[in-house]
Amino acid sequence: MIAEAWLPVPLRISEAEVGFDELQAVGGASTVYTMLGQRKSLLYKKYSEPHASAELDQLVDRYSGMNPKAAAYARTHLAWPVAAVHDDDRVVGVLVVRAGQEFHVTLPASRTRVRDFNFLLYEKRAEKLGVERATDLQKVELLRDLVGALSWLDERGLVHEDLAAHNVLWKLDPPSVFVLDCDSLRSFAESSKQPLYTTVDWTDPRVLTNDVDRPDRASTSYVLGLLAARVLVSPYWHPGDPLLADRFPAALTPMVTRAYGPAEDRPSLSEWDRALDRASAQTTGTVVEPASVRDPEATKRADRAVFLVGLVVGAALAAFVLMRFV
């Protein structure tokens, strides 16, 4: 959490009372603003469409009922929804915990933005922007902290429905994560009437093919497999691609393979935690260059170029043959 003292807020608040300020981010389903006055430790997330009131109210009520230790953990690891914002009888937004400054990075031209896992995935680009690179050991420790946060939610019967690289922030010294979009948390025990917003490249195929209605524990394991492989091998890794033995911890290889297999065989969070513990002893504290796996889009562009060159050469040869023999 950022340095300002934590101030309690009403569980339900009208939009007229919110007092929001600068625009921070724009997404397909919401727009995020900073807060004015003494609530700078929060952000206002304004929905593009009204939200299901009962589900959001339950998350807000959960926070209000936490003991001090649990509430402190939530504020340091999760963008937990602490107040539902109403306009008459509609929920139009939510106040969420804001990630601390240690999870932000200052880019050129003094622009500040959150340091999400994409900075780990595309670390050469990030380094050009002045973002420090993590060692493989630090990456494993970040994954362990993420598993810890997800286990904390799981123990409370909750699943994150849009777990993806852009929704996980990180810092070093010590390695720690902060999970965004926690208003998309859902209880395992209840169905949801809220539209499902997910990031396709990070979504369990079972959800995309409607084999299951919403992400579940197996979906969380699937995303952890993607994160482990993409963070430690290549951002372009996809299920079925090789896991390079010279740089990927042996303890994680069977975990990743199981993670994109049948749902009933995917590793549990406790299995992930144990495997990452073993992986810590199999990785180094040095910065390792990402594997030279080509960007699929670059490959497509190269293939198109080769095809066009082939057409030109073929046409030239055909013209030569016609002039020579006809």
C-alpha positions as CSV (number, residue, x, y, z in Angstrom):
1,M,0.0,0.0,0.0
2,I,1.2,3.5,-0.6
3,A,2.6,5.7,2.2
4,E,-0.6,7.5,3.2
5,A,-2.3,6.2,6.3
6,W,-5.1,3.8,5.7
7,L,-8.5,5.4,6.1
8,P,-11.7,3.4,6.4
9,V,-14.4,4.1,3.8
10,P,-18.2,3.5,3.8
11,L,-19.1,0.1,2.3
12,R,-21.5,1.9,-0.1
13,I,-20.9,5.3,-1.5
14,S,-22.6,7.5,-4.1
15,E,-20.5,8.5,-7.1
16,A,-21.1,12.2,-6.2
17,E,-19.1,11.6,-3.0
18,V,-16.2,9.8,-4.6
19,G,-14.0,12.7,-5.6
20,F,-11.9,11.2,-8.3
21,D,-9.0,12.9,-10.1
22,E,-6.5,11.9,-12.9
23,L,-7.2,9.1,-15.3
24,Q,-4.9,6.2,-14.8
25,A,-6.0,3.5,-17.2
26,V,-8.7,2.7,-19.7
27,G,-9.9,-0.9,-20.4
28,G,-12.7,-2.5,-22.3
29,A,-15.0,-2.7,-19.2
30,S,-13.8,0.1,-17.0
31,T,-11.8,3.3,-16.5
32,V,-9.5,3.8,-13.5
33,Y,-9.0,7.2,-11.8
34,T,-6.9,8.4,-8.9
35,M,-8.7,9.8,-5.8
36,L,-8.7,13.3,-4.3
37,G,-8.1,14.2,-0.7
38,Q,-7.3,11.7,1.9
39,R,-8.2,8.6,-0.1
40,K,-5.1,8.4,-2.2
41,S,-4.5,4.8,-1.1
42,L,-7.5,3.9,-3.2
43,L,-8.4,4.1,-6.9
44,Y,-11.9,4.6,-8.4
45,K,-12.7,1.9,-11.0
46,K,-15.7,3.2,-13.0
47,Y,-17.5,0.5,-15.0
48,S,-18.6,0.9,-18.6
49,E,-21.8,-1.0,-17.8
50,P,-23.6,-1.3,-14.4
51,H,-22.2,-4.2,-12.3
52,A,-24.1,-7.0,-10.5
53,S,-24.7,-5.4,-7.1
54,A,-25.0,-8.5,-4.9
55,E,-21.7,-10.0,-6.0
56,L,-19.7,-6.9,-5.5
57,D,-21.4,-6.2,-2.2
58,Q,-20.3,-9.6,-1.0
59,L,-16.6,-8.9,-1.8
60,V,-16.9,-5.5,0.0
61,D,-18.5,-7.1,3.0
62,R,-15.8,-9.8,3.1
63,Y,-13.1,-7.1,3.5
64,S,-15.0,-5.3,6.2
65,G,-15.3,-8.6,8.1
66,M,-11.5,-9.4,7.9
67,N,-9.4,-9.3,11.1
68,P,-6.5,-6.8,11.0
69,K,-3.9,-9.3,9.9
70,A,-6.0,-10.6,7.0
71,A,-7.0,-7.0,6.0
72,A,-3.3,-5.9,6.0
73,Y,-2.4,-8.9,3.8
74,A,-5.2,-8.1,1.4
75,R,-4.1,-4.4,1.1
76,T,-0.4,-5.4,0.4
77,H,-1.1,-8.1,-2.1
78,L,-4.5,-7.5,-3.7
79,A,-6.4,-4.6,-5.3
80,W,-9.3,-5.6,-3.0
81,P,-12.7,-3.8,-3.6
82,V,-13.5,-1.9,-0.4
83,A,-16.5,0.1,-1.4
84,A,-19.2,-0.2,-4.0
85,V,-20.0,3.0,-5.9
86,H,-23.7,3.5,-6.5
87,D,-25.8,5.8,-8.7
88,D,-29.3,5.5,-7.4
89,D,-29.9,1.7,-7.3
90,R,-27.1,0.8,-9.8
91,V,-23.5,-0.1,-9.1
92,V,-21.5,2.0,-11.4
93,G,-18.0,1.5,-10.0
94,V,-15.8,0.3,-7.1
95,L,-13.1,1.7,-4.9
96,V,-10.1,-0.6,-4.8
97,V,-6.8,-0.7,-2.9
98,R,-4.1,1.1,-4.9
99,A,-0.7,-0.7,-5.4
100,G,2.1,0.9,-3.5
101,Q,4.8,3.0,-5.2
102,E,7.2,0.1,-5.1
103,F,5.0,-1.6,-7.7
104,H,5.3,1.4,-10.1
105,V,8.1,2.4,-12.4
106,T,9.0,5.8,-13.8
107,L,9.5,5.7,-17.6
108,P,11.1,8.3,-19.9
109,A,9.5,11.7,-19.8
110,S,8.6,11.1,-16.2
111,R,5.7,8.9,-17.0
112,T,4.7,6.6,-14.2
113,R,2.9,3.3,-14.6
114,V,2.5,0.0,-12.8
115,R,5.2,-2.6,-13.2
116,D,3.3,-5.7,-14.4
117,F,4.5,-9.1,-15.5
118,N,4.8,-7.9,-19.1
119,F,8.0,-6.1,-17.9
120,L,9.3,-9.6,-16.9
121,L,8.2,-11.2,-20.2
122,Y,9.6,-8.6,-22.5
123,E,12.6,-7.7,-20.4
124,K,14.9,-6.5,-23.2
125,R,12.3,-3.8,-24.1
126,A,11.8,-3.0,-20.5
127,E,15.5,-2.6,-19.9
128,K,15.6,0.1,-22.6
129,L,13.0,1.9,-20.5
130,G,15.1,1.7,-17.4
131,V,13.3,-1.2,-15.7
132,E,15.6,-3.4,-13.7
133,R,15.9,-7.0,-14.8
134,A,15.2,-9.9,-12.4
135,T,17.4,-12.9,-12.1
136,D,15.9,-16.3,-12.7
137,L,15.9,-17.0,-8.9
138,Q,14.0,-13.7,-8.3
139,K,11.5,-14.8,-11.0
140,V,10.9,-18.1,-9.2
141,E,10.4,-16.2,-6.0
142,L,7.9,-13.9,-7.6
143,L,6.0,-16.9,-8.9
144,R,6.0,-18.3,-5.3
145,D,4.6,-15.1,-3.9
146,L,1.9,-15.2,-6.5
147,V,1.0,-18.8,-5.6
148,G,0.9,-17.6,-2.0
149,A,-1.6,-14.9,-2.8
150,L,-3.7,-17.2,-4.9
151,S,-3.6,-19.8,-2.1
152,W,-4.8,-17.1,0.3
153,L,-7.8,-16.5,-1.9
154,D,-8.4,-20.2,-2.5
155,E,-8.6,-20.8,1.3
156,R,-11.4,-18.3,1.3
157,G,-13.2,-20.0,-1.5
158,L,-12.3,-17.4,-4.2
159,V,-11.0,-17.7,-7.7
160,H,-9.6,-14.8,-9.9
161,E,-11.4,-14.8,-13.2
162,D,-8.9,-12.8,-15.2
163,L,-5.5,-14.0,-14.1
164,A,-3.0,-12.7,-16.7
165,A,0.4,-11.1,-17.0
166,H,-1.0,-7.5,-17.1
167,N,-3.0,-8.1,-13.9
168,V,0.0,-9.1,-11.7
169,L,2.4,-6.4,-10.5
170,W,5.9,-7.1,-9.1
171,K,8.8,-5.6,-7.2
172,L,12.2,-6.9,-6.0
173,D,14.0,-6.6,-2.7
174,P,12.2,-8.6,-1.5
175,P,10.4,-10.2,-4.5
176,S,6.6,-9.6,-4.0
177,V,3.5,-9.4,-6.2
178,F,0.3,-7.4,-6.2
179,V,-2.8,-8.7,-8.0
180,L,-5.1,-6.4,-9.9
181,D,-8.8,-6.7,-11.0
182,C,-9.8,-8.3,-7.7
183,D,-13.4,-7.1,-8.3
184,S,-13.5,-10.1,-10.7
185,L,-13.0,-12.5,-7.8
186,R,-15.7,-15.1,-7.6
187,S,-16.8,-17.6,-5.0
188,F,-16.4,-21.3,-6.0
189,A,-19.7,-22.0,-4.2
190,E,-21.8,-19.6,-6.3
191,S,-22.6,-19.0,-9.9
192,S,-22.3,-15.5,-11.4
193,K,-24.7,-13.4,-13.5
194,Q,-21.9,-10.9,-14.3
195,P,-20.5,-10.9,-17.9
196,L,-17.1,-12.7,-18.0
197,Y,-14.2,-10.6,-19.1
198,T,-10.9,-12.5,-19.7
199,T,-7.7,-12.2,-21.7
200,V,-7.9,-14.8,-24.4
201,D,-4.2,-15.7,-24.6
202,W,-4.2,-16.3,-20.8
203,T,-7.6,-18.1,-20.6
204,D,-8.1,-21.8,-19.9
205,P,-9.3,-23.3,-23.3
206,R,-12.1,-25.1,-21.3
207,V,-13.6,-21.6,-20.7
208,L,-13.2,-20.5,-24.3
209,T,-14.9,-23.6,-25.6
210,N,-17.7,-23.4,-23.0
211,D,-16.8,-26.7,-21.4
212,V,-17.0,-24.8,-18.1
213,D,-19.0,-21.6,-17.5
214,R,-16.3,-19.7,-15.6
215,P,-12.6,-20.1,-14.6
216,D,-12.0,-22.5,-11.7
217,R,-9.1,-24.0,-9.8
218,A,-7.9,-25.9,-12.9
219,S,-8.0,-22.6,-14.8
220,T,-5.7,-21.0,-12.2
221,S,-3.2,-23.9,-12.6
222,Y,-3.3,-23.5,-16.4
223,V,-2.3,-19.8,-16.1
224,L,0.4,-20.6,-13.6
225,G,1.9,-23.0,-16.2
226,L,1.8,-20.3,-18.8
227,L,3.4,-17.7,-16.5
228,A,6.2,-20.1,-15.4
229,A,7.1,-21.0,-19.0
230,R,6.8,-17.5,-20.4
231,V,8.6,-15.8,-17.6
232,L,11.5,-18.3,-17.5
233,V,11.7,-19.4,-21.2
234,S,10.1,-17.1,-23.7
235,P,7.1,-14.7,-23.8
236,Y,6.0,-16.4,-27.0
237,W,5.8,-19.9,-25.4
238,H,2.6,-21.8,-25.9
239,P,1.4,-25.2,-24.6
240,G,3.2,-27.9,-26.5
241,D,6.4,-25.9,-27.1
242,P,9.6,-27.3,-25.7
243,L,10.8,-26.4,-22.2
244,L,14.6,-25.9,-22.6
245,A,16.4,-28.1,-20.1
246,D,19.4,-25.8,-19.9
247,R,17.4,-23.0,-18.5
248,F,14.1,-24.3,-17.2
249,P,14.1,-25.7,-13.7
250,A,13.5,-29.5,-13.8
251,A,11.1,-29.3,-10.9
252,L,8.7,-27.2,-13.0
253,T,8.8,-29.2,-16.2
254,P,6.2,-31.8,-15.2
255,M,4.1,-29.1,-13.5
256,V,3.8,-27.1,-16.7
257,T,3.1,-30.2,-18.8
258,R,0.3,-31.2,-16.4
259,A,-1.0,-27.6,-16.2
260,Y,-2.2,-27.6,-19.9
261,G,-3.4,-31.3,-19.7
262,P,-6.8,-32.6,-18.5
263,A,-8.3,-30.5,-15.8
264,E,-8.5,-33.3,-13.2
265,D,-4.7,-33.8,-13.5
266,R,-3.6,-30.2,-13.2
267,P,-1.4,-29.4,-10.2
268,S,-3.0,-27.9,-7.1
269,L,-1.7,-24.7,-5.6
270,S,0.1,-26.6,-2.8
271,E,1.8,-28.7,-5.5
272,W,2.9,-25.5,-7.3
273,D,4.3,-24.2,-4.0
274,R,6.3,-27.3,-3.4
275,A,7.6,-27.4,-6.9
276,L,8.7,-23.7,-6.9
277,D,10.4,-24.4,-3.6
278,R,12.5,-27.1,-5.3
279,A,13.0,-24.9,-8.3
280,S,14.6,-22.2,-6.2
281,A,17.5,-24.6,-5.7
282,Q,17.7,-25.2,-9.4
283,T,18.0,-21.6,-10.6
284,T,20.7,-19.0,-10.3
285,G,21.0,-15.5,-9.0
286,T,22.3,-14.2,-12.3
287,V,20.4,-12.5,-15.1
288,V,19.9,-15.0,-17.9
289,E,19.1,-14.1,-21.5
290,P,15.7,-15.2,-22.7
291,A,15.6,-18.2,-25.0
292,S,15.8,-17.3,-28.7
293,V,12.2,-18.2,-29.6
294,R,11.0,-16.2,-32.5
295,D,8.1,-13.8,-32.3
296,P,5.2,-15.6,-34.2
297,E,4.2,-12.4,-35.9
298,A,7.8,-11.8,-37.0
299,T,7.9,-15.4,-38.3
300,K,4.7,-14.7,-40.3
301,R,6.1,-11.5,-41.8
302,A,9.3,-13.3,-42.8
303,D,7.3,-16.2,-44.4
304,R,5.2,-13.7,-46.4
305,A,8.4,-11.9,-47.5
306,V,9.9,-15.3,-48.6
307,F,6.7,-16.1,-50.5
308,L,6.7,-12.8,-52.3
309,V,10.4,-13.1,-53.2
310,G,9.6,-16.6,-54.5
311,L,6.8,-15.2,-56.7
312,V,9.1,-12.5,-58.2
313,V,11.9,-15.0,-58.9
314,G,9.4,-17.5,-60.4
315,A,8.0,-14.8,-62.7
316,A,11.5,-13.7,-63.8
317,L,12.5,-17.3,-64.6
318,A,9.2,-17.8,-66.5
319,A,9.9,-14.7,-68.5
320,F,13.4,-15.8,-69.3
321,V,12.2,-19.2,-70.5
322,L,9.6,-17.6,-72.8
323,M,12.2,-15.2,-74.3
324,R,14.8,-18.0,-74.7
325,F,12.7,-20.8,-76.2
326,V,9.5,-19.3,-77.7
